[in-house]
C-alpha cells in the first residue's frame, strides 16, 4: 500500500472497530459455547470482512468510474431477474437462490452500485443541473431501480 494513503487512515477508528469486533466475538462465543460451528462461521465472516476491508483500502476507487454504466446495468438486470425468478423469504420476493451459497438480495447490491454509478452520472453533468428539465434524467436514472425495488 502506498505510504501516502496510509497517512489518511484513521487509526483510532480502526482500533475502535477491531475492539468492537473482538467484543462481539467474545459475546457470540459465550452465548453459543455449546456449538463450535456457529462460532467458526462468525470467525469466517470476520476474516472475510477484514480481507474485504483491506482490499477496499488498497483499491483505487477512481477506476470504477470507467465501469459506472456496467455497474448500473448489472444492478438493474439483477432487479429484473428478481421479478422473474425471485424467491419469497419472510414475505418478500426480493431474493435470488444461489445454490449452496444461499440466498442473495440484489437490492442490497444495488444500493452500493447506484451510489457509485450516480456519482459518475452527476460528475458528468457538473454545473448543468439548474432547471427541472436538466434534473429529469437524474430522476429517471434513480427512479428505475427504485421502482423495481418497490415492485
N, CA, C and O atoms as a GROMACS GRO file, in nm:
protein
  604
    1UNK      N    1   0.084  -0.117   0.000
    1UNK     CA    2   0.000   0.000   0.000
    1UNK      C    3   0.089   0.124   0.000
    1UNK      O    4   0.195   0.125   0.063
    2UNK      N    5   0.046   0.225  -0.069
    2UNK     CA    6   0.124   0.347  -0.076
    2UNK      C    7   0.127   0.414   0.061
    2UNK      O    8   0.026   0.419   0.131
    3UNK      N    9   0.244   0.466   0.099
    3UNK     CA   10   0.256   0.532   0.230
    3UNK      C   11   0.171   0.659   0.234
    3UNK      O   12   0.128   0.702   0.341
    4UNK      N   13   0.148   0.721   0.116
    4UNK     CA   14   0.064   0.839   0.108
    4UNK      C   15  -0.078   0.809   0.158
    4UNK      O   16  -0.136   0.888   0.233
    5UNK      N   17  -0.131   0.696   0.116
    5UNK     CA   18  -0.268   0.661   0.153
    5UNK      C   19  -0.276   0.616   0.298
    5UNK      O   20  -0.381   0.631   0.361
    6UNK      N   21  -0.169   0.561   0.352
    6UNK     CA   22  -0.169   0.518   0.492
    6UNK      C   23  -0.184   0.635   0.587
    6UNK      O   24  -0.237   0.620   0.697
    7UNK      N   25  -0.137   0.754   0.546
    7UNK     CA   26  -0.147   0.872   0.631
    7UNK      C   27  -0.292   0.910   0.660
    7UNK      O   28  -0.322   0.969   0.763
    8UNK      N   29  -0.381   0.876   0.568
    8UNK     CA   30  -0.519   0.920   0.581
    8UNK      C   31  -0.608   0.820   0.655
    8UNK      O   32  -0.726   0.846   0.674
    9UNK      N   33  -0.552   0.707   0.697
    9UNK     CA   34  -0.631   0.608   0.770
    9UNK      C   35  -0.645   0.656   0.914
    9UNK      O   36  -0.546   0.689   0.980
   10UNK      N   37  -0.766   0.658   0.962
   10UNK     CA   38  -0.796   0.699   1.098
   10UNK      C   39  -0.768   0.582   1.192
   10UNK      O   40  -0.849   0.490   1.204
   11UNK      N   41  -0.654   0.586   1.257
   11UNK     CA   42  -0.611   0.474   1.341
   11UNK      C   43  -0.706   0.451   1.459
   11UNK      O   44  -0.733   0.337   1.496
   12UNK      N   45  -0.756   0.558   1.517
   12UNK     CA   46  -0.849   0.544   1.630
   12UNK      C   47  -0.976   0.472   1.585
   12UNK      O   48  -1.029   0.388   1.657
   13UNK      N   49  -1.024   0.505   1.466
   13UNK     CA   50  -1.143   0.439   1.413
   13UNK      C   51  -1.117   0.291   1.389
   13UNK      O   52  -1.199   0.206   1.426
   14UNK      N   53  -1.004   0.259   1.328
   14UNK     CA   54  -0.970   0.120   1.300
   14UNK      C   55  -0.958   0.041   1.430
   14UNK      O   56  -1.009  -0.071   1.440
   15UNK      N   57  -0.891   0.097   1.529
   15UNK     CA   58  -0.879   0.029   1.658
   15UNK      C   59  -1.014   0.012   1.726
   15UNK      O   60  -1.040  -0.092   1.787
   16UNK      N   61  -1.101   0.111   1.715
   16UNK     CA   62  -1.236   0.100   1.773
   16UNK      C   63  -1.315  -0.011   1.706
   16UNK      O   64  -1.381  -0.090   1.774
   17UNK      N   65  -1.308  -0.019   1.574
   17UNK     CA   66  -1.379  -0.124   1.501
   17UNK      C   67  -1.325  -0.262   1.539
   17UNK      O   68  -1.403  -0.354   1.563
   18UNK      N   69  -1.194  -0.276   1.546
   18UNK     CA   70  -1.135  -0.404   1.584
   18UNK      C   71  -1.174  -0.442   1.726
   18UNK      O   72  -1.199  -0.560   1.753
   19UNK      N   73  -1.180  -0.346   1.818
   19UNK     CA   74  -1.222  -0.374   1.955
   19UNK      C   75  -1.368  -0.419   1.959
   19UNK      O   76  -1.401  -0.513   2.031
   20UNK      N   77  -1.454  -0.353   1.881
   20UNK     CA   78  -1.595  -0.394   1.876
   20UNK      C   79  -1.612  -0.533   1.816
   20UNK      O   80  -1.694  -0.611   1.863
   21UNK      N   81  -1.534  -0.563   1.714
   21UNK     CA   82  -1.540  -0.697   1.653
   21UNK      C   83  -1.495  -0.802   1.754
   21UNK      O   84  -1.558  -0.907   1.767
   22UNK      N   85  -1.386  -0.775   1.824
   22UNK     CA   86  -1.337  -0.869   1.924
   22UNK      C   87  -1.439  -0.888   2.035
   22UNK      O   88  -1.464  -1.001   2.078
   23UNK      N   89  -1.499  -0.779   2.082
   23UNK     CA   90  -1.602  -0.788   2.186
   23UNK      C   91  -1.721  -0.869   2.136
   23UNK      O   92  -1.775  -0.953   2.209
   24UNK      N   93  -1.762  -0.844   2.012
   24UNK     CA   94  -1.872  -0.920   1.954
   24UNK      C   95  -1.843  -1.069   1.945
   24UNK      O   96  -1.930  -1.151   1.972
   25UNK      N   97  -1.721  -1.103   1.909
   25UNK     CA   98  -1.683  -1.245   1.902
   25UNK      C   99  -1.686  -1.310   2.041
   25UNK      O  100  -1.728  -1.424   2.055
   26UNK      N  101  -1.642  -1.237   2.141
   26UNK     CA  102  -1.646  -1.290   2.279
   26UNK      C  103  -1.791  -1.313   2.321
   26UNK      O  104  -1.823  -1.416   2.381
   27UNK      N  105  -1.879  -1.218   2.290
   27UNK     CA  106  -2.020  -1.232   2.326
   27UNK      C  107  -2.083  -1.350   2.252
   27UNK      O  108  -2.156  -1.429   2.312
   28UNK      N  109  -2.054  -1.363   2.123
   28UNK     CA  110  -2.108  -1.476   2.046
   28UNK      C  111  -2.055  -1.607   2.101
   28UNK      O  112  -2.130  -1.704   2.114
   29UNK      N  113  -1.927  -1.611   2.132
   29UNK     CA  114  -1.867  -1.734   2.185
   29UNK      C  115  -1.931  -1.773   2.318
   29UNK      O  116  -1.960  -1.891   2.341
   30UNK      N  117  -1.954  -1.676   2.406
   30UNK     CA  118  -2.013  -1.708   2.535
   30UNK      C  119  -2.160  -1.747   2.522
   30UNK      O  120  -2.211  -1.825   2.602
   31UNK      N  121  -2.228  -1.693   2.422
   31UNK     CA  122  -2.370  -1.724   2.403
   31UNK      C  123  -2.391  -1.862   2.342
   31UNK      O  124  -2.493  -1.926   2.366
   32UNK      N  125  -2.295  -1.908   2.262
   32UNK     CA  126  -2.312  -2.037   2.193
   32UNK      C  127  -2.198  -2.131   2.222
   32UNK      O  128  -2.151  -2.203   2.134
   33UNK      N  129  -2.152  -2.132   2.346
   33UNK     CA  130  -2.034  -2.211   2.380
   33UNK      C  131  -2.055  -2.360   2.356
   33UNK      O  132  -1.957  -2.434   2.347
   34UNK      N  133  -2.180  -2.407   2.345
   34UNK     CA  134  -2.203  -2.549   2.320
   34UNK      C  135  -2.190  -2.584   2.173
   34UNK      O  136  -2.170  -2.701   2.140
   35UNK      N  137  -2.200  -2.486   2.084
   35UNK     CA  138  -2.196  -2.513   1.940
   35UNK      C  139  -2.077  -2.440   1.878
   35UNK      O  140  -2.083  -2.320   1.854
   36UNK      N  141  -1.970  -2.514   1.852
   36UNK     CA  142  -1.850  -2.454   1.795
   36UNK      C  143  -1.865  -2.414   1.650
   36UNK      O  144  -1.794  -2.325   1.603
   37UNK      N  145  -1.957  -2.478   1.577
   37UNK     CA  146  -1.970  -2.448   1.435
   37UNK      C  147  -2.025  -2.307   1.411
   37UNK      O  148  -1.986  -2.241   1.315
   38UNK      N  149  -2.113  -2.261   1.499
   38UNK     CA  150  -2.166  -2.125   1.485
   38UNK      C  151  -2.056  -2.021   1.506
   38UNK      O  152  -2.050  -1.921   1.436
   39UNK      N  153  -1.969  -2.048   1.605
   39UNK     CA  154  -1.858  -1.957   1.630
   39UNK      C  155  -1.760  -1.959   1.512
   39UNK      O  156  -1.705  -1.855   1.476
   40UNK      N  157  -1.740  -2.076   1.455
   40UNK     CA  158  -1.650  -2.086   1.339
   40UNK      C  159  -1.705  -2.005   1.222
   40UNK      O  160  -1.629  -1.941   1.150
   41UNK      N  161  -1.837  -2.007   1.204
   41UNK     CA  162  -1.898  -1.927   1.097
   41UNK      C  163  -1.877  -1.779   1.123
   41UNK      O  164  -1.849  -1.702   1.030
   42UNK      N  165  -1.892  -1.737   1.250
   42UNK     CA  166  -1.870  -1.597   1.285
   42UNK      C  167  -1.725  -1.556   1.258
   42UNK      O  168  -1.699  -1.448   1.204
   43UNK      N  169  -1.632  -1.642   1.295
   43UNK     CA  170  -1.490  -1.613   1.272
   43UNK      C  171  -1.461  -1.604   1.122
   43UNK      O  172  -1.387  -1.516   1.077
   44UNK      N  173  -1.520  -1.693   1.044
   44UNK     CA  174  -1.502  -1.689   0.899
   44UNK      C  175  -1.556  -1.558   0.843
   44UNK      O  176  -1.494  -1.497   0.756
   45UNK      N  177  -1.672  -1.515   0.893
   45UNK     CA  178  -1.730  -1.389   0.846
   45UNK      C  179  -1.641  -1.271   0.882
   45UNK      O  180  -1.625  -1.178   0.802
   46UNK      N  181  -1.582  -1.273   1.002
   46UNK     CA  182  -1.492  -1.166   1.044
   46UNK      C  183  -1.369  -1.162   0.954
   46UNK      O  184  -1.326  -1.055   0.911
   47UNK      N  185  -1.312  -1.279   0.926
   47UNK     CA  186  -1.193  -1.283   0.841
   47UNK      C  187  -1.223  -1.236   0.698
   47UNK      O  188  -1.142  -1.166   0.638
   48UNK      N  189  -1.339  -1.276   0.646
   48UNK     CA  190  -1.379  -1.229   0.513
   48UNK      C  191  -1.399  -1.077   0.514
   48UNK      O  192  -1.358  -1.008   0.421
   49UNK      N  193  -1.460  -1.026   0.620
   49UNK     CA  194  -1.480  -0.883   0.633
   49UNK      C  195  -1.350  -0.806   0.642
   49UNK      O  196  -1.336  -0.700   0.581
   50UNK      N  197  -1.255  -0.859   0.718
   50UNK     CA  198  -1.124  -0.793   0.728
   50UNK      C  199  -1.050  -0.794   0.595
   50UNK      O  200  -0.987  -0.696   0.557
   51UNK      N  201  -1.059  -0.907   0.523
   51UNK     CA  202  -0.996  -0.914   0.391
   51UNK      C  203  -1.061  -0.813   0.296
   51UNK      O  204  -0.992  -0.747   0.218
   52UNK      N  205  -1.193  -0.802   0.302
   52UNK     CA  206  -1.263  -0.705   0.217
   52UNK      C  207  -1.223  -0.563   0.254
   52UNK      O  208  -1.206  -0.479   0.165
   53UNK      N  209  -1.207  -0.535   0.382
   53UNK     CA  210  -1.167  -0.401   0.426
   53UNK      C  211  -1.027  -0.366   0.375
   53UNK      O  212  -1.003  -0.254   0.330
   54UNK      N  213  -0.936  -0.461   0.382
   54UNK     CA  214  -0.800  -0.437   0.331
   54UNK      C  215  -0.804  -0.412   0.181
   54UNK      O  216  -0.735  -0.323   0.131
   55UNK      N  217  -0.886  -0.490   0.109
   55UNK     CA  218  -0.899  -0.471  -0.036
   55UNK      C  219  -0.954  -0.332  -0.067
   55UNK      O  220  -0.903  -0.263  -0.156
   56UNK      N  221  -1.057  -0.290   0.006
   56UNK     CA  222  -1.118  -0.159  -0.020
   56UNK      C  223  -1.019  -0.046   0.008
   56UNK      O  224  -1.015   0.052  -0.066
   57UNK      N  225  -0.941  -0.059   0.114
   57UNK     CA  226  -0.843   0.046   0.146
   57UNK      C  227  -0.736   0.054   0.038
   57UNK      O  228  -0.690   0.164   0.004
   58UNK      N  229  -0.696  -0.058  -0.016
   58UNK     CA  230  -0.590  -0.060  -0.117
   58UNK      C  231  -0.640  -0.026  -0.257
   58UNK      O  232  -0.560   0.012  -0.343
   59UNK      N  233  -0.769  -0.039  -0.282
   59UNK     CA  234  -0.825  -0.024  -0.415
   59UNK      C  235  -0.842   0.124  -0.450
   59UNK      O  236  -0.890   0.203  -0.368
   60UNK      N  237  -0.803   0.161  -0.569
   60UNK     CA  238  -0.822   0.297  -0.617
   60UNK      C  239  -0.963   0.307  -0.676
   60UNK      O  240  -0.988   0.265  -0.789
   61UNK      N  241  -1.054   0.364  -0.599
   61UNK     CA  242  -1.194   0.368  -0.637
   61UNK      C  243  -1.220   0.450  -0.764
   61UNK      O  244  -1.325   0.437  -0.826
   62UNK      N  245  -1.126   0.534  -0.803
   62UNK     CA  246  -1.145   0.614  -0.924
   62UNK      C  247  -1.149   0.526  -1.049
   62UNK      O  248  -1.199   0.569  -1.153
   63UNK      N  249  -1.097   0.404  -1.039
   63UNK     CA  250  -1.102   0.310  -1.151
   63UNK      C  251  -1.246   0.268  -1.181
   63UNK      O  252  -1.277   0.230  -1.294
   64UNK      N  253  -1.334   0.275  -1.082
   64UNK     CA  254  -1.473   0.235  -1.101
   64UNK      C  255  -1.548   0.329  -1.194
   64UNK      O  256  -1.652   0.293  -1.250
   65UNK      N  257  -1.495   0.450  -1.212
   65UNK     CA  258  -1.562   0.549  -1.297
   65UNK      C  259  -1.582   0.496  -1.438
   65UNK      O  260  -1.683   0.524  -1.502
   66UNK      N  261  -1.485   0.419  -1.486
   66UNK     CA  262  -1.494   0.362  -1.621
   66UNK      C  263  -1.610   0.263  -1.635
   66UNK      O  264  -1.664   0.244  -1.744
   67UNK      N  265  -1.646   0.201  -1.524
   67UNK     CA  266  -1.744   0.094  -1.529
   67UNK      C  267  -1.880   0.134  -1.473
   67UNK      O  268  -1.962   0.047  -1.441
   68UNK      N  269  -1.907   0.263  -1.460
   68UNK     CA  270  -2.030   0.306  -1.395
   68UNK      C  271  -2.156   0.257  -1.469
   68UNK      O  272  -2.252   0.214  -1.405
   69UNK      N  273  -2.155   0.262  -1.601
   69UNK     CA  274  -2.272   0.215  -1.675
   69UNK      C  275  -2.286   0.063  -1.665
   69UNK      O  276  -2.398   0.012  -1.662
   70UNK      N  277  -2.176  -0.007  -1.660
   70UNK     CA  278  -2.181  -0.152  -1.642
   70UNK      C  279  -2.238  -0.186  -1.504
   70UNK      O  280  -2.322  -0.274  -1.492
   71UNK      N  281  -2.192  -0.117  -1.401
   71UNK     CA  282  -2.243  -0.140  -1.266
   71UNK      C  283  -2.393  -0.112  -1.259
   71UNK      O  284  -2.468  -0.190  -1.200
   72UNK      N  285  -2.434  -0.002  -1.320
   72UNK     CA  286  -2.576   0.034  -1.322
   72UNK      C  287  -2.657  -0.072  -1.396
   72UNK      O  288  -2.763  -0.113  -1.350
   73UNK      N  289  -2.607  -0.115  -1.511
   73UNK     CA  290  -2.679  -0.215  -1.591
   73UNK      C  291  -2.691  -0.348  -1.519
   73UNK      O  292  -2.796  -0.412  -1.523
   74UNK      N  293  -2.584  -0.390  -1.453
   74UNK     CA  294  -2.588  -0.516  -1.377
   74UNK      C  295  -2.688  -0.506  -1.262
   74UNK      O  296  -2.763  -0.600  -1.237
   75UNK      N  297  -2.689  -0.393  -1.194
   75UNK     CA  298  -2.782  -0.374  -1.082
   75UNK      C  299  -2.926  -0.380  -1.131
   75UNK      O  300  -3.009  -0.448  -1.070
   76UNK      N  301  -2.958  -0.311  -1.239
   76UNK     CA  302  -3.095  -0.312  -1.293
   76UNK      C  303  -3.131  -0.452  -1.344
   76UNK      O  304  -3.243  -0.499  -1.323
   77UNK      N  305  -3.037  -0.519  -1.411
   77UNK     CA  306  -3.063  -0.655  -1.460
   77UNK      C  307  -3.092  -0.751  -1.344
   77UNK      O  308  -3.180  -0.836  -1.355
   78UNK      N  309  -3.019  -0.738  -1.235
   78UNK     CA  310  -3.044  -0.824  -1.119
   78UNK      C  311  -3.182  -0.796  -1.059
   78UNK      O  312  -3.251  -0.888  -1.015
   79UNK      N  313  -3.222  -0.670  -1.057
   79UNK     CA  314  -3.355  -0.637  -1.005
   79UNK      C  315  -3.465  -0.693  -1.094
   79UNK      O  316  -3.569  -0.738  -1.045
   80UNK      N  317  -3.443  -0.690  -1.224
   80UNK     CA  318  -3.540  -0.751  -1.317
   80UNK      C  319  -3.542  -0.902  -1.298
   80UNK      O  320  -3.648  -0.964  -1.303
   81UNK      N  321  -3.426  -0.961  -1.278
   81UNK     CA  322  -3.416  -1.105  -1.254
   81UNK      C  323  -3.493  -1.145  -1.129
   81UNK      O  324  -3.553  -1.253  -1.125
   82UNK      N  325  -3.492  -1.061  -1.028
   82UNK     CA  326  -3.568  -1.090  -0.906
   82UNK      C  327  -3.717  -1.095  -0.937
   82UNK      O  328  -3.789  -1.180  -0.885
   83UNK      N  329  -3.764  -1.005  -1.022
   83UNK     CA  330  -3.905  -1.006  -1.059
   83UNK      C  331  -3.944  -1.134  -1.132
   83UNK      O  332  -4.055  -1.185  -1.117
   84UNK      N  333  -3.850  -1.186  -1.212
   84UNK     CA  334  -3.879  -1.304  -1.291
   84UNK      C  335  -3.857  -1.435  -1.214
   84UNK      O  336  -3.938  -1.527  -1.221
   85UNK      N  337  -3.746  -1.441  -1.139
   85UNK     CA  338  -3.708  -1.567  -1.073
   85UNK      C  339  -3.699  -1.555  -0.922
   85UNK      O  340  -3.650  -1.647  -0.856
   86UNK      N  341  -3.745  -1.446  -0.866
   86UNK     CA  342  -3.728  -1.421  -0.724
   86UNK      C  343  -3.793  -1.524  -0.635
   86UNK      O  344  -3.897  -1.580  -0.668
   87UNK      N  345  -3.730  -1.548  -0.522
   87UNK     CA  346  -3.777  -1.642  -0.422
   87UNK      C  347  -3.832  -1.562  -0.304
   87UNK      O  348  -3.774  -1.462  -0.264
   88UNK      N  349  -3.944  -1.606  -0.250
   88UNK     CA  350  -4.002  -1.537  -0.136
   88UNK      C  351  -3.938  -1.584  -0.006
   88UNK      O  352  -3.933  -1.704   0.023
   89UNK      N  353  -3.888  -1.488   0.071
   89UNK     CA  354  -3.830  -1.515   0.202
   89UNK      C  355  -3.888  -1.412   0.298
   89UNK      O  356  -3.878  -1.292   0.275
   90UNK      N  357  -3.948  -1.460   0.406
   90UNK     CA  358  -4.010  -1.373   0.508
   90UNK      C  359  -4.110  -1.275   0.448
   90UNK      O  360  -4.116  -1.159   0.488
   91UNK      N  361  -4.187  -1.320   0.354
   91UNK     CA  362  -4.294  -1.240   0.297
   91UNK      C  363  -4.255  -1.145   0.186
   91UNK      O  364  -4.341  -1.073   0.136
   92UNK      N  365  -4.129  -1.143   0.145
   92UNK     CA  366  -4.088  -1.057   0.034
   92UNK      C  367  -4.022  -1.140  -0.074
   92UNK      O  368  -3.953  -1.238  -0.046
   93UNK      N  369  -4.045  -1.100  -0.198
   93UNK     CA  370  -3.988  -1.171  -0.312
   93UNK      C  371  -3.866  -1.096  -0.362
   93UNK      O  372  -3.858  -1.063  -0.481
   94UNK      N  373  -3.773  -1.069  -0.275
   94UNK     CA  374  -3.656  -0.991  -0.312
   94UNK      C  375  -3.528  -1.070  -0.310
   94UNK      O  376  -3.420  -1.013  -0.297
   95UNK      N  377  -3.537  -1.201  -0.323
   95UNK     CA  378  -3.420  -1.286  -0.309
   95UNK      C  379  -3.400  -1.374  -0.432
   95UNK      O  380  -3.496  -1.412  -0.498
   96UNK      N  381  -3.275  -1.404  -0.461
   96UNK     CA  382  -3.240  -1.500  -0.567
   96UNK      C  383  -3.161  -1.611  -0.500
   96UNK      O  384  -3.068  -1.585  -0.424
   97UNK      N  385  -3.198  -1.733  -0.530
   97UNK     CA  386  -3.129  -1.850  -0.474
   97UNK      C  387  -3.001  -1.874  -0.552
   97UNK      O  388  -3.004  -1.882  -0.675
   98UNK      N  389  -2.889  -1.887  -0.481
   98UNK     CA  390  -2.759  -1.910  -0.544
   98UNK      C  391  -2.704  -2.048  -0.509
   98UNK      O  392  -2.586  -2.062  -0.477
   99UNK      N  393  -2.788  -2.147  -0.515
   99UNK     CA  394  -2.745  -2.284  -0.488
   99UNK      C  395  -2.696  -2.302  -0.346
   99UNK      O  396  -2.764  -2.264  -0.250
  100UNK      N  397  -2.577  -2.359  -0.332
  100UNK     CA  398  -2.521  -2.389  -0.200
  100UNK      C  399  -2.481  -2.262  -0.124
  100UNK      O  400  -2.465  -2.266  -0.002
  101UNK      N  401  -2.465  -2.151  -0.195
  101UNK     CA  402  -2.426  -2.026  -0.129
  101UNK      C  403  -2.540  -1.962  -0.052
  101UNK      O  404  -2.518  -1.874   0.031
  102UNK      N  405  -2.661  -2.006  -0.078
  102UNK     CA  406  -2.777  -1.950  -0.008
  102UNK      C  407  -2.848  -1.845  -0.092
  102UNK      O  408  -2.837  -1.844  -0.214
  103UNK      N  409  -2.920  -1.759  -0.024
  103UNK     CA  410  -3.000  -1.656  -0.091
  103UNK      C  411  -2.922  -1.526  -0.102
  103UNK      O  412  -2.840  -1.493  -0.016
  104UNK      N  413  -2.949  -1.453  -0.209
  104UNK     CA  414  -2.882  -1.326  -0.239
  104UNK      C  415  -2.989  -1.221  -0.260
  104UNK      O  416  -3.086  -1.246  -0.332
  105UNK      N  417  -2.974  -1.105  -0.200
  105UNK     CA  418  -3.071  -0.998  -0.214
  105UNK      C  419  -3.012  -0.886  -0.301
  105UNK      O  420  -2.934  -0.804  -0.251
  106UNK      N  421  -3.047  -0.882  -0.429
  106UNK     CA  422  -2.989  -0.784  -0.521
  106UNK      C  423  -3.014  -0.638  -0.482
  106UNK      O  424  -2.936  -0.551  -0.521
  107UNK      N  425  -3.118  -0.610  -0.407
  107UNK     CA  426  -3.145  -0.472  -0.367
  107UNK      C  427  -3.030  -0.417  -0.283
  107UNK      O  428  -2.999  -0.298  -0.291
  108UNK      N  429  -2.967  -0.500  -0.202
  108UNK     CA  430  -2.854  -0.456  -0.120
  108UNK      C  431  -2.733  -0.424  -0.208
  108UNK      O  432  -2.664  -0.324  -0.186
  109UNK      N  433  -2.708  -0.507  -0.306
  109UNK     CA  434  -2.602  -0.483  -0.403
  109UNK      C  435  -2.630  -0.354  -0.480
  109UNK      O  436  -2.540  -0.275  -0.506
  110UNK      N  437  -2.756  -0.335  -0.516
  110UNK     CA  438  -2.796  -0.220  -0.596
  110UNK      C  439  -2.770  -0.089  -0.524
  110UNK      O  440  -2.733   0.010  -0.587
  111UNK      N  441  -2.788  -0.086  -0.393
  111UNK     CA  442  -2.763   0.038  -0.318
  111UNK      C  443  -2.621   0.089  -0.341
  111UNK      O  444  -2.600   0.207  -0.369
  112UNK      N  445  -2.525   0.001  -0.328
  112UNK     CA  446  -2.385   0.040  -0.344
  112UNK      C  447  -2.357   0.077  -0.490
  112UNK      O  448  -2.292   0.178  -0.517
  113UNK      N  449  -2.406  -0.005  -0.582
  113UNK     CA  450  -2.381   0.021  -0.724
  113UNK      C  451  -2.445   0.152  -0.770
  113UNK      O  452  -2.388   0.223  -0.852
  114UNK      N  453  -2.563   0.184  -0.717
  114UNK     CA  454  -2.628   0.310  -0.754
  114UNK      C  455  -2.549   0.431  -0.704
  114UNK      O  456  -2.539   0.532  -0.774
  115UNK      N  457  -2.494   0.421  -0.586
  115UNK     CA  458  -2.414   0.532  -0.534
  115UNK      C  459  -2.294   0.557  -0.625
  115UNK      O  460  -2.266   0.671  -0.662
  116UNK      N  461  -2.225   0.449  -0.663
  116UNK     CA  462  -2.108   0.464  -0.749
  116UNK      C  463  -2.145   0.515  -0.888
  116UNK      O  464  -2.081   0.606  -0.940
  117UNK      N  465  -2.250   0.457  -0.946
  117UNK     CA  466  -2.289   0.496  -1.081
  117UNK      C  467  -2.348   0.638  -1.084
  117UNK      O  468  -2.322   0.714  -1.177
  118UNK      N  469  -2.426   0.672  -0.983
  118UNK     CA  470  -2.489   0.805  -0.980
  118UNK      C  471  -2.385   0.914  -0.957
  118UNK      O  472  -2.400   1.025  -1.007
  119UNK      N  473  -2.280   0.884  -0.882
  119UNK     CA  474  -2.173   0.982  -0.862
  119UNK      C  475  -2.109   1.018  -0.996
  119UNK      O  476  -2.083   1.135  -1.024
  120UNK      N  477  -2.084   0.916  -1.079
  120UNK     CA  478  -2.026   0.942  -1.211
  120UNK      C  479  -2.128   1.016  -1.299
  120UNK      O  480  -2.092   1.108  -1.371
  121UNK      N  481  -2.253   0.974  -1.292
  121UNK     CA  482  -2.361   1.037  -1.369
  121UNK      C  483  -2.367   1.187  -1.338
  121UNK      O  484  -2.377   1.270  -1.428
  122UNK      N  485  -2.361   1.222  -1.209
  122UNK     CA  486  -2.368   1.362  -1.169
  122UNK      C  487  -2.240   1.438  -1.204
  122UNK      O  488  -2.246   1.556  -1.241
  123UNK      N  489  -2.125   1.372  -1.193
  123UNK     CA  490  -2.000   1.442  -1.223
  123UNK      C  491  -1.993   1.482  -1.370
  123UNK      O  492  -1.928   1.582  -1.404
  124UNK      N  493  -2.058   1.407  -1.457
  124UNK     CA  494  -2.060   1.443  -1.599
  124UNK      C  495  -2.154   1.559  -1.627
  124UNK      O  496  -2.145   1.622  -1.733
  125UNK      N  497  -2.242   1.590  -1.533
  125UNK     CA  498  -2.337   1.699  -1.550
  125UNK      C  499  -2.307   1.816  -1.457
  125UNK      O  500  -2.395   1.897  -1.428
  126UNK      N  501  -2.186   1.824  -1.410
  126UNK     CA  502  -2.145   1.928  -1.317
  126UNK      C  503  -2.171   2.066  -1.376
  126UNK      O  504  -2.127   2.096  -1.487
  127UNK      N  505  -2.243   2.148  -1.303
  127UNK     CA  506  -2.273   2.283  -1.348
  127UNK      C  507  -2.389   2.292  -1.445
  127UNK      O  508  -2.421   2.400  -1.494
  128UNK      N  509  -2.452   2.179  -1.474
  128UNK     CA  510  -2.563   2.179  -1.572
  128UNK      C  511  -2.688   2.114  -1.511
  128UNK      O  512  -2.757   2.037  -1.578
  129UNK      N  513  -2.715   2.145  -1.387
  129UNK     CA  514  -2.833   2.090  -1.321
  129UNK      C  515  -2.914   2.203  -1.257
  129UNK      O  516  -2.946   2.198  -1.138
  130UNK      N  517  -2.945   2.302  -1.337
  130UNK     CA  518  -3.012   2.421  -1.284
  130UNK      C  519  -3.162   2.421  -1.305
  130UNK      O  520  -3.235   2.483  -1.228
  131UNK      N  521  -3.210   2.353  -1.407
  131UNK     CA  522  -3.353   2.355  -1.436
  131UNK      C  523  -3.412   2.216  -1.416
  131UNK      O  524  -3.340   2.116  -1.407
  132UNK      N  525  -3.545   2.212  -1.410
  132UNK     CA  526  -3.612   2.084  -1.391
  132UNK      C  527  -3.584   1.990  -1.508
  132UNK      O  528  -3.564   1.870  -1.487
  133UNK      N  529  -3.581   2.041  -1.630
  133UNK     CA  530  -3.554   1.956  -1.746
  133UNK      C  531  -3.413   1.898  -1.742
  133UNK      O  532  -3.389   1.788  -1.793
  134UNK      N  533  -3.321   1.971  -1.680
  134UNK     CA  534  -3.185   1.917  -1.665
  134UNK      C  535  -3.178   1.814  -1.551
  134UNK      O  536  -3.092   1.726  -1.553
  135UNK      N  537  -3.267   1.826  -1.454
  135UNK     CA  538  -3.271   1.730  -1.343
  135UNK      C  539  -3.348   1.604  -1.377
  135UNK      O  540  -3.330   1.501  -1.313
  136UNK      N  541  -3.434   1.611  -1.477
  136UNK     CA  542  -3.518   1.496  -1.513
  136UNK      C  543  -3.440   1.368  -1.540
  136UNK      O  544  -3.483   1.262  -1.494
  137UNK      N  545  -3.328   1.371  -1.612
  137UNK     CA  546  -3.251   1.247  -1.630
  137UNK      C  547  -3.203   1.186  -1.498
  137UNK      O  548  -3.190   1.064  -1.487
  138UNK      N  549  -3.178   1.270  -1.399
  138UNK     CA  550  -3.136   1.220  -1.267
  138UNK      C  551  -3.250   1.142  -1.202
  138UNK      O  552  -3.229   1.036  -1.143
  139UNK      N  553  -3.372   1.195  -1.214
  139UNK     CA  554  -3.487   1.126  -1.157
  139UNK      C  555  -3.511   0.992  -1.227
  139UNK      O  556  -3.545   0.893  -1.163
  140UNK      N  557  -3.493   0.989  -1.358
  140UNK     CA  558  -3.511   0.864  -1.433
  140UNK      C  559  -3.401   0.765  -1.395
  140UNK      O  560  -3.428   0.646  -1.373
  141UNK      N  561  -3.279   0.813  -1.387
  141UNK     CA  562  -3.165   0.728  -1.354
  141UNK      C  563  -3.186   0.658  -1.220
  141UNK      O  564  -3.164   0.538  -1.208
  142UNK      N  565  -3.229   0.733  -1.120
  142UNK     CA  566  -3.251   0.675  -0.987
  142UNK      C  567  -3.389   0.612  -0.974
  142UNK      O  568  -3.408   0.518  -0.896
  143UNK      N  569  -3.484   0.662  -1.049
  143UNK     CA  570  -3.622   0.613  -1.038
  143UNK      C  571  -3.641   0.471  -1.086
  143UNK      O  572  -3.716   0.395  -1.024
  144UNK      N  573  -3.575   0.434  -1.194
  144UNK     CA  574  -3.592   0.298  -1.248
  144UNK      C  575  -3.556   0.190  -1.146
  144UNK      O  576  -3.638   0.102  -1.122
  145UNK      N  577  -3.437   0.194  -1.085
  145UNK     CA  578  -3.406   0.092  -0.984
  145UNK      C  579  -3.499   0.100  -0.862
  145UNK      O  580  -3.536  -0.003  -0.805
  146UNK      N  581  -3.535   0.221  -0.823
  146UNK     CA  582  -3.625   0.236  -0.706
  146UNK      C  583  -3.761   0.172  -0.735
  146UNK      O  584  -3.817   0.104  -0.649
  147UNK      N  585  -3.814   0.194  -0.853
  147UNK     CA  586  -3.943   0.133  -0.889
  147UNK      C  587  -3.932  -0.020  -0.896
  147UNK      O  588  -4.025  -0.090  -0.856
  148UNK      N  589  -3.821  -0.070  -0.945
  148UNK     CA  590  -3.802  -0.215  -0.949
  148UNK      C  591  -3.792  -0.274  -0.809
  148UNK      O  592  -3.843  -0.384  -0.784
  149UNK      N  593  -3.730  -0.203  -0.719
  149UNK     CA  594  -3.721  -0.250  -0.580
  149UNK      C  595  -3.859  -0.247  -0.514
  149UNK      O  596  -3.897  -0.340  -0.443
  150UNK      N  597  -3.933  -0.141  -0.538
  150UNK     CA  598  -4.068  -0.131  -0.480
  150UNK      C  599  -4.159  -0.242  -0.535
  150UNK      O  600  -4.238  -0.300  -0.461
  151UNK      N  601  -4.146  -0.270  -0.664
  151UNK     CA  602  -4.228  -0.375  -0.726
  151UNK      C  603  -4.196  -0.509  -0.663
  151UNK      O  604  -4.254  -0.611  -0.701
   0.00000   0.00000   0.00000
